Amino acid sequence: MTTSTKALPIIITLALLFAFGACSDDNEINNDTVEAASAAVAHDRTTVPDYYTDVRPVIVETCMACHTDEGVGWSMEDPEEAYERHPLIAHMVTSRQMPPWLAEPHVQEYVGDLSLDEDVIEIFAGWRDAGFPRGEPRPDPETRPDPEGVFPADLSLELLPDGSYTPDPSMVDDYRCFVIDWPREEPGYVTGFRLAPGNPRLAHHSIAYVVDPELVDRFRKLEQEEERPGYQCFGDAVPDRLWTDDDEREVYEARYPGGVEELRDGSWLLAQWVTGMWGDVYPEGTGIRVEPGSALAIQMHYYSGDAPGEADAGTQLHFQVAERVERPAFFLWWSARLSFCCRTG
Ligand code: HEC
């Protein structure tokens, strides 16, 4: 039984999807940067943007979501070292290649838009056109929010069954689903989600699905059928092999007449995370219902290209949960794009 079957969906179109994106915490962080940075420029239009005054604060706020010593991109933590790559930095920003909007071009589910506003891009263009002035060195602004401060967690769960997982060394991209019990004994609404990767160099993105209580055993079995922890999954919480291998699918459907579709329909999107974001905080008053006895199937995309042989040393999931919300909501797959839907009352 899902909320979606009972709900009258109001489909929020793509335009509004961006409004929803703007409510997620990492966007607020970006918007603050945008305002601060453009205020600096608007303050005195005759001043040429320089590195330490205008560019560095944007780098610290936005780029260093990924470009840190531990992150996925090359580290920008040392301001002088980062400055040395000034032509490339300006080029990547003005050509809108950085920050990456869709970390993965063929998947469109990300809600947290990391892209910069036009006036911030103008700062980088002005800086480039003036010959990359350095300005007066100064300490970095203390603007990175503390992830714990995004929201206090009501529920924290360990993702990995044995506390760690080493991605399959035979592939650079390992898509793995892990099934974990939802431990609450009362129905509740998830209003925020945060993921703390056990190895930021490996964790590329994550998608959390709620599993209907009646199907939890079936999802657990999927894990038991594979040798490595979890099970391989790519597009959704259903293992690829059941979609792509006709023989496997036939065997499965002989056993469970509801078939693979039943697995797909019995697991729905709860939250997502992509490297560079903290997670999602849903718009005020909205939450996604999770029944007692449910499980979560969490898909992790591990990319080993920058960290071959390394392990995820323990990814953690943090949830903000409310007993009731004004607008129970759910995600809908809509022409391969994600809509966020809700009902009133
Ligand atoms: C969501 C994570 C993320 C964010 C945010 C991000 N980057 Fe990147 N960036 C990457 C990854 C991944 C690479 C490729 C790996 C590498 O080169 O280390 C990369 C590569 C780059 C490169 C090297 C390109 C090349 O051809 O070698 C530059 C320059 C760059 N980023 C600049 C920026 C700037 C400037 C910002 C902020 C405005 C930014 N990035 C924000 C993830 C990110």
Boltz pocket constraint, residues with backbone or C-beta under 6 A from the ligand:
constraints:
  - pocket:
      binder: B
      contacts: [[A, 58], [A, 59], [A, 62], [A, 63], [A, 64], [A, 65], [A, 66], [A, 67], [A, 72], [A, 73], [A, 74], [A, 85], [A, 88], [A, 89], [A, 92], [A, 93], [A, 98], [A, 99], [A, 100], [A, 103], [A, 114], [A, 274], [A, 275], [A, 276], [A, 277]]
      max_distance: 6.0
